[in-house]
């Protein structure tokens, strides 16, 4: 099972703990026996603290997103 944590801005190391709590709930309450649980954090940016936390959480991946838009007059 996959837990996705989407943040609207920069992610902090607190998000790693939050994602682990969600993953624990999913693993204990929703996953079938033998089914693995992974996490993904998606945010606009990161910092050294979250990178250090993620370094010891191999079952959580981190992705940065980019947003761009263009206004076109009708």
MOPAC internal coordinates of N, CA, C and O (Angstrom, degrees):
PM7 1SCF
backbone

  N    0.0000 0     0.00 0     0.00 0    0    0    0
  C    1.4471 1     0.00 0     0.00 0    1    0    0
  C    1.5215 1   108.11 1     0.00 0    2    1    0
  O    1.2310 1   120.92 1   -25.91 1    3    2    1
  N    1.3004 1   115.85 1   154.09 1    3    2    1
  C    1.4564 1   121.33 1  -176.46 1    5    3    2
  C    1.5262 1   109.71 1  -122.65 1    6    5    3
  O    1.2310 1   120.89 1   -51.52 1    7    6    5
  N    1.3317 1   115.90 1   128.48 1    7    6    5
  C    1.4575 1   123.10 1   174.67 1    9    7    6
  C    1.5193 1   106.97 1  -105.21 1   10    9    7
  O    1.2310 1   120.22 1   -56.04 1   11   10    9
  N    1.3309 1   117.19 1   123.96 1   11   10    9
  C    1.4580 1   122.23 1  -178.95 1   13   11   10
  C    1.5212 1   108.37 1  -113.75 1   14   13   11
  O    1.2310 1   120.87 1   -54.64 1   15   14   13
  N    1.3219 1   115.94 1   125.36 1   15   14   13
  C    1.4676 1   122.65 1   177.16 1   17   15   14
  C    1.5185 1   107.28 1  -114.31 1   18   17   15
  O    1.2310 1   120.43 1   -68.68 1   19   18   17
  N    1.3247 1   116.79 1   111.32 1   19   18   17
  C    1.4599 1   122.65 1  -177.86 1   21   19   18
  C    1.5223 1   108.62 1  -105.73 1   22   21   19
  O    1.2310 1   120.79 1   -56.54 1   23   22   21
  N    1.3217 1   116.09 1   123.46 1   23   22   21
  C    1.4628 1   122.02 1   179.63 1   25   23   22
  C    1.5180 1   109.48 1  -110.78 1   26   25   23
  O    1.2310 1   120.55 1   -37.64 1   27   26   25
  N    1.3398 1   116.56 1   142.36 1   27   26   25
  C    1.4643 1   119.87 1  -177.11 1   29   27   26
  C    1.5252 1   113.11 1   -78.53 1   30   29   27
  O    1.2310 1   119.78 1   166.08 1   31   30   29
  N    1.2951 1   118.02 1   -13.92 1   31   30   29
  C    1.4631 1   121.30 1  -179.13 1   33   31   30
  C    1.5073 1   110.92 1  -138.61 1   34   33   31
  O    1.2310 1   121.09 1    38.82 1   35   34   33
  N    1.3076 1   115.52 1  -141.18 1   35   34   33
  C    1.4654 1   121.78 1   179.56 1   37   35   34
  C    1.5249 1   109.88 1   -75.58 1   38   37   35
  O    1.2310 1   120.46 1   -41.35 1   39   38   37
  N    1.3190 1   116.73 1   138.65 1   39   38   37
  C    1.4657 1   121.87 1   179.22 1   41   39   38
  C    1.5206 1   109.85 1   -93.68 1   42   41   39
  O    1.2310 1   120.66 1   -38.26 1   43   42   41
  N    1.3301 1   116.34 1   141.74 1   43   42   41
  C    1.4570 1   121.49 1   176.57 1   45   43   42
  C    1.5236 1   109.43 1  -108.58 1   46   45   43
  O    1.2310 1   120.72 1    -6.22 1   47   46   45
  N    1.3114 1   116.24 1   173.78 1   47   46   45
  C    1.4619 1   120.13 1  -179.62 1   49   47   46
  C    1.5278 1   112.29 1   -64.96 1   50   49   47
  O    1.2310 1   119.72 1   159.62 1   51   50   49
  N    1.3061 1   118.13 1   -20.38 1   51   50   49
  C    1.4642 1   121.84 1   176.81 1   53   51   50
  C    1.5312 1   110.72 1   -60.79 1   54   53   51
  O    1.2310 1   120.44 1   148.52 1   55   54   53
  N    1.3080 1   116.76 1   -31.48 1   55   54   53
  C    1.4657 1   121.61 1  -178.61 1   57   55   54
  C    1.5298 1   111.16 1   -64.23 1   58   57   55
  O    1.2310 1   119.97 1   149.71 1   59   58   57
  N    1.3209 1   117.67 1   -30.29 1   59   58   57
  C    1.4652 1   120.37 1   178.73 1   61   59   58
  C    1.5265 1   109.64 1   -64.17 1   62   61   59
  O    1.2310 1   120.10 1   134.30 1   63   62   61
  N    1.3260 1   117.42 1   -45.70 1   63   62   61
  C    1.4644 1   120.96 1   177.21 1   65   63   62
  C    1.5189 1   111.72 1   -62.74 1   66   65   63
  O    1.2310 1   120.66 1   138.43 1   67   66   65
  N    1.3083 1   116.34 1   -41.57 1   67   66   65
  C    1.4654 1   121.25 1   178.48 1   69   67   66
  C    1.5296 1   110.38 1   -60.99 1   70   69   67
  O    1.2310 1   120.46 1   134.88 1   71   70   69
  N    1.3123 1   116.73 1   -45.12 1   71   70   69
  C    1.4634 1   121.16 1   179.86 1   73   71   70
  C    1.5243 1   110.65 1   -64.86 1   74   73   71
  O    1.2310 1   120.17 1   139.30 1   75   74   73
  N    1.3288 1   117.28 1   -40.70 1   75   74   73
  C    1.4645 1   120.46 1   177.78 1   77   75   74
  C    1.5322 1   111.47 1   -62.48 1   78   77   75
  O    1.2310 1   119.97 1   141.38 1   79   78   77
  N    1.3387 1   117.66 1   -38.62 1   79   78   77
  C    1.4668 1   120.50 1   177.12 1   81   79   78
  C    1.5229 1   110.71 1   -63.04 1   82   81   79
  O    1.2310 1   120.37 1   134.82 1   83   82   81
  N    1.3251 1   116.91 1   -45.18 1   83   82   81
  C    1.4639 1   120.84 1   177.58 1   85   83   82
  C    1.5241 1   110.48 1   -61.34 1   86   85   83
  O    1.2310 1   120.71 1   137.07 1   87   86   85
  N    1.3287 1   116.26 1   -42.93 1   87   86   85
  C    1.4647 1   120.40 1   179.61 1   89   87   86
  C    1.5246 1   110.95 1   -62.61 1   90   89   87
  O    1.2310 1   120.30 1   140.47 1   91   90   89
  N    1.3329 1   117.04 1   -39.53 1   91   90   89
  C    1.4528 1   120.84 1   177.96 1   93   91   90
  C    1.5178 1   111.70 1   -62.42 1   94   93   91
  O    1.2310 1   120.67 1   137.19 1   95   94   93
  N    1.3326 1   116.33 1   -42.81 1   95   94   93
  C    1.4566 1   120.15 1   177.48 1   97   95   94
  C    1.5245 1   110.93 1   -61.98 1   98   97   95
  O    1.2310 1   120.67 1   132.47 1   99   98   97
  N    1.3224 1   116.33 1   -47.53 1   99   98   97
  C    1.4629 1   120.47 1  -179.34 1  101   99   98
  C    1.5230 1   110.43 1   -61.32 1  102  101   99
  O    1.2310 1   120.13 1   135.66 1  103  102  101
  N    1.3197 1   117.36 1   -44.34 1  103  102  101
  C    1.4680 1   121.21 1  -178.79 1  105  103  102
  C    1.5269 1   111.17 1   -63.21 1  106  105  103
  O    1.2310 1   120.05 1   141.48 1  107  106  105
  N    1.3359 1   117.50 1   -38.52 1  107  106  105
  C    1.4644 1   120.65 1  -176.27 1  109  107  106
  C    1.5259 1   113.61 1   -85.46 1  110  109  107
  O    1.2310 1   120.24 1   147.73 1  111  110  109
  N    1.3163 1   117.14 1   -32.27 1  111  110  109
  C    1.4689 1   119.99 1  -171.18 1  113  111  110
  C    1.5261 1   114.84 1  -109.19 1  114  113  111
  O    1.2310 1   119.53 1   154.23 1  115  114  113
  N    1.3288 1   118.51 1   -25.77 1  115  114  113
  C    1.4618 1   119.94 1  -171.43 1  117  115  114
  C    1.5263 1   114.58 1  -118.14 1  118  117  115
  O    1.2310 1   120.40 1   148.57 1  119  118  117
  N    1.3191 1   116.85 1   -31.43 1  119  118  117
  C    1.4658 1   120.52 1  -174.87 1  121  119  118
  C    1.5306 1   110.46 1   -74.16 1  122  121  119
  O    1.2310 1   121.69 1   -31.34 1  123  122  121
  N    1.3195 1   114.36 1   148.66 1  123  122  121
  C    1.4615 1   121.32 1   173.72 1  125  123  122
  C    1.5275 1   108.67 1   -75.48 1  126  125  123
  O    1.2310 1   119.62 1   -23.98 1  127  126  125
  N    1.3200 1   118.34 1   156.02 1  127  126  125
  C    1.4682 1   120.65 1   177.06 1  129  127  126
  C    1.5370 1   110.91 1   -54.78 1  130  129  127
  O    1.2310 1   120.83 1   -48.77 1  131  130  129
  N    1.3282 1   116.01 1   131.23 1  131  130  129
  C    1.4614 1   120.90 1   179.83 1  133  131  130
  C    1.5196 1   114.42 1    84.75 1  134  133  131
  O    1.2310 1   119.87 1   172.13 1  135  134  133
  N    1.3130 1   117.85 1    -7.87 1  135  134  133
  C    1.4635 1   121.64 1  -179.74 1  137  135  134
  C    1.5254 1   109.34 1   -80.87 1  138  137  135
  O    1.2310 1   120.14 1   -47.18 1  139  138  137
  N    1.3207 1   117.33 1   132.82 1  139  138  137
  C    1.4576 1   121.37 1  -179.11 1  141  139  138
  C    1.5310 1   110.62 1   -85.88 1  142  141  139
  O    1.2310 1   121.23 1   -23.67 1  143  142  141
  N    1.3134 1   115.26 1   156.33 1  143  142  141
  C    1.4602 1   122.01 1   178.23 1  145  143  142
  C    1.5181 1   108.21 1  -124.00 1  146  145  143
  O    1.2310 1   120.95 1   -52.23 1  147  146  145
  N    1.3156 1   115.78 1   127.77 1  147  146  145
  C    1.4610 1   122.42 1   177.94 1  149  147  146
  C    1.5127 1   108.76 1  -122.51 1  150  149  147
  O    1.2310 1   121.10 1   -18.44 1  151  150  149
  N    1.3292 1   115.50 1   161.56 1  151  150  149
  C    1.4507 1   120.80 1   178.53 1  153  151  150
  C    1.5108 1   111.87 1  -126.49 1  154  153  151
  O    1.2310 1   121.12 1   -27.85 1  155  154  153
  N    1.3244 1   115.47 1   152.15 1  155  154  153
  C    1.4621 1   122.52 1   175.34 1  157  155  154
  C    1.5217 1   106.98 1  -135.69 1  158  157  155
  O    1.2310 1   121.05 1   -49.63 1  159  158  157
  N    1.3220 1   115.59 1   130.37 1  159  158  157
  C    1.4565 1   121.69 1   173.40 1  161  159  158
  C    1.5216 1   106.89 1  -110.30 1  162  161  159
  O    1.2310 1   120.93 1   -51.61 1  163  162  161
  N    1.3313 1   115.82 1   128.39 1  163  162  161
  C    1.4622 1   121.80 1   179.17 1  165  163  162
  C    1.5210 1   107.06 1  -122.07 1  166  165  163
  O    1.2310 1   120.73 1   -56.75 1  167  166  165
  N    1.3293 1   116.22 1   123.25 1  167  166  165
  C    1.4687 1   120.21 1  -176.95 1  169  167  166
  C    1.5215 1   109.93 1  -149.14 1  170  169  167
  O    1.2310 1   121.49 1   -13.79 1  171  170  169
  N    1.3177 1   114.76 1   166.21 1  171  170  169
  C    1.4595 1   120.76 1   178.27 1  173  171  170
  C    1.5203 1   111.73 1   -67.49 1  174  173  171
  O    1.2310 1   120.29 1   145.92 1  175  174  173
  N    1.3222 1   117.05 1   -34.08 1  175  174  173
  C    1.4585 1   120.63 1  -178.90 1  177  175  174
  C    1.5115 1   111.25 1  -158.77 1  178  177  175
  O    1.2310 1   121.21 1    -4.86 1  179  178  177
  N    1.3253 1   115.28 1   175.14 1  179  178  177
  C    1.4530 1   121.80 1   179.82 1  181  179  178
  C    1.5233 1   109.02 1  -138.82 1  182  181  179
  O    1.2310 1   120.80 1     1.02 1  183  182  181
  N    1.3159 1   116.08 1  -178.98 1  183  182  181
  C    1.4582 1   120.91 1   175.68 1  185  183  182
  C    1.5305 1   109.09 1  -145.94 1  186  185  183
  O    1.2310 1   120.73 1     0.46 1  187  186  185
  N    1.3018 1   116.22 1  -179.54 1  187  186  185
  C    1.4602 1   120.05 1  -176.22 1  189  187  186
  C    1.5233 1   112.24 1   -64.01 1  190  189  187
  O    1.2310 1   119.73 1   145.06 1  191  190  189
  N    1.3171 1   118.12 1   -34.94 1  191  190  189
  C    1.4681 1   120.89 1  -178.93 1  193  191  190
  C    1.5243 1   112.01 1   -64.29 1  194  193  191
  O    1.2310 1   120.00 1   135.72 1  195  194  193
  N    1.3270 1   117.60 1   -44.28 1  195  194  193
  C    1.4705 1   118.40 1   179.70 1  197  195  194
  C    1.5261 1   110.55 1   -70.47 1  198  197  195
  O    1.2310 1   120.15 1   145.21 1  199  198  197
  N    1.3324 1   117.33 1   -34.79 1  199  198  197
  C    1.4729 1   119.47 1   177.46 1  201  199  198
  C    1.5237 1   110.55 1   -62.64 1  202  201  199
  O    1.2310 1   120.23 1   140.57 1  203  202  201
  N    1.3395 1   117.17 1   -39.43 1  203  202  201
  C    1.4746 1   120.23 1   177.56 1  205  203  202
  C    1.5209 1   110.97 1   -65.83 1  206  205  203
  O    1.2310 1   120.08 1   137.44 1  207  206  205
  N    1.3194 1   117.44 1   -42.56 1  207  206  205
  C    1.4678 1   120.58 1   178.51 1  209  207  206
  C    1.5250 1   110.80 1   -63.82 1  210  209  207
  O    1.2310 1   120.23 1   138.05 1  211  210  209
  N    1.3128 1   117.17 1   -41.95 1  211  210  209
  C    1.4638 1   120.70 1  -179.96 1  213  211  210
  C    1.5262 1   112.14 1   -69.07 1  214  213  211
  O    1.2310 1   120.14 1   156.19 1  215  214  213
  N    1.3333 1   117.33 1   -23.81 1  215  214  213
  C    1.4614 1   120.82 1  -179.93 1  217  215  214
  C    1.5240 1   111.98 1   -62.34 1  218  217  215
  O    1.2310 1   120.05 1   155.65 1  219  218  217
  N    1.3253 1   117.50 1   -24.35 1  219  218  217
  C    1.4652 1   121.16 1   179.14 1  221  219  218
  C    1.5293 1   111.91 1  -112.36 1  222  221  219
  O    1.2310 1   120.75 1  -163.49 1  223  222  221
  N    1.3066 1   116.16 1    16.51 1  223  222  221
  C    1.4672 1   121.90 1   176.20 1  225  223  222
  C    1.5276 1   108.24 1  -126.50 1  226  225  223
  O    1.2310 1   120.12 1  -107.10 1  227  226  225
  N    1.3389 1   117.37 1    72.90 1  227  226  225
  C    1.4613 1   120.31 1  -173.25 1  229  227  226
  C    1.5313 1   114.41 1   -65.97 1  230  229  227
  O    1.2310 1   119.87 1   166.74 1  231  230  229
  N    1.3110 1   117.85 1   -13.26 1  231  230  229
  C    1.4575 1   120.17 1   179.93 1  233  231  230
  C    1.5373 1   112.54 1   -92.54 1  234  233  231
  O    1.2310 1   120.81 1  -169.10 1  235  234  233
  N    1.3508 1   116.06 1    10.90 1  235  234  233
  C    1.4634 1   121.12 1   175.40 1  237  235  234
  C    1.5277 1   108.53 1  -123.46 1  238  237  235
  O    1.2310 1   120.63 1   -53.98 1  239  238  237
  N    1.3228 1   116.39 1   126.02 1  239  238  237
  C    1.4682 1   122.22 1   175.50 1  241  239  238
  C    1.5277 1   109.08 1  -101.37 1  242  241  239
  O    1.2310 1   121.10 1   -25.80 1  243  242  241
  N    1.3305 1   115.50 1   154.20 1  243  242  241
  C    1.4656 1   121.15 1   179.38 1  245  243  242
  C    1.5148 1   109.27 1  -124.35 1  246  245  243
  O    1.2310 1   120.84 1   -46.11 1  247  246  245
  N    1.3274 1   116.00 1   133.89 1  247  246  245
  C    1.4577 1   122.50 1   176.51 1  249  247  246
  C    1.5147 1   109.12 1  -130.73 1  250  249  247
  O    1.2310 1   120.62 1   -39.22 1  251  250  249
  N    1.3335 1   116.42 1   140.78 1  251  250  249
  C    1.4565 1   122.45 1   173.20 1  253  251  250
  C    1.5270 1   108.21 1   -98.46 1  254  253  251
  O    1.2310 1   120.83 1   -37.11 1  255  254  253
  N    1.3107 1   116.01 1   142.89 1  255  254  253
  C    1.4566 1   119.27 1   175.22 1  257  255  254
  C    1.5233 1   109.96 1  -111.06 1  258  257  255
  O    1.2310 1   121.40 1   -21.26 1  259  258  257
  N    1.3034 1   114.93 1   158.74 1  259  258  257
  C    1.4593 1   122.13 1   174.40 1  261  259  258
  C    1.5192 1   107.68 1  -126.19 1  262  261  259
  O    1.2310 1   121.07 1   -37.97 1  263  262  261
  N    1.3090 1   115.57 1   142.03 1  263  262  261
  C    1.4518 1   120.86 1   178.26 1  265  263  262
  C    1.5108 1   108.09 1  -121.92 1  266  265  263
  O    1.2310 1   121.09 1   -47.93 1  267  266  265
  N    1.3030 1   115.52 1   132.07 1  267  266  265
  C    1.4561 1   119.94 1   173.57 1  269  267  266
  C    1.5223 1   107.87 1  -144.39 1  270  269  267
  O    1.2310 1   121.14 1   -33.42 1  271  270  269
  N    1.3113 1   115.42 1   146.58 1  271  270  269
  C    1.4568 1   119.77 1   177.53 1  273  271  270
  C    1.5154 1   108.98 1  -149.30 1  274  273  271
  O    1.2310 1   121.92 1   -20.05 1  275  274  273
  N    1.2961 1   113.93 1   159.95 1  275  274  273
  C    1.4569 1   120.88 1  -179.38 1  277  275  274
  C    1.5215 1   108.13 1  -132.12 1  278  277  275
  O    1.2310 1   120.34 1   -45.54 1  279  278  277
  N    1.3068 1   116.96 1   134.46 1  279  278  277
  C    1.4630 1   121.16 1   176.18 1  281  279  278
  C    1.5234 1   108.91 1   -92.99 1  282  281  279
  O    1.2310 1   120.87 1   -50.51 1  283  282  281
  N    1.3053 1   115.95 1   129.49 1  283  282  281
  C    1.4564 1   121.85 1   178.42 1  285  283  282
  C    1.5192 1   109.11 1  -120.96 1  286  285  283
  O    1.2310 1   120.84 1   -52.20 1  287  286  285
  N    1.3026 1   116.00 1   127.80 1  287  286  285
  C    1.4585 1   119.09 1   179.29 1  289  287  286
  C    1.5238 1   108.73 1   -74.49 1  290  289  287
  O    1.2310 1   121.10 1   -51.58 1  291  290  289
  N    1.3209 1   115.49 1   128.42 1  291  290  289
  C    1.4472 1   126.43 1  -173.50 1  293  291  290
  C    1.4571 1   117.32 1   -46.34 1  294  293  291
  O    1.2310 1   120.10 1   180.00 1  295  294  293

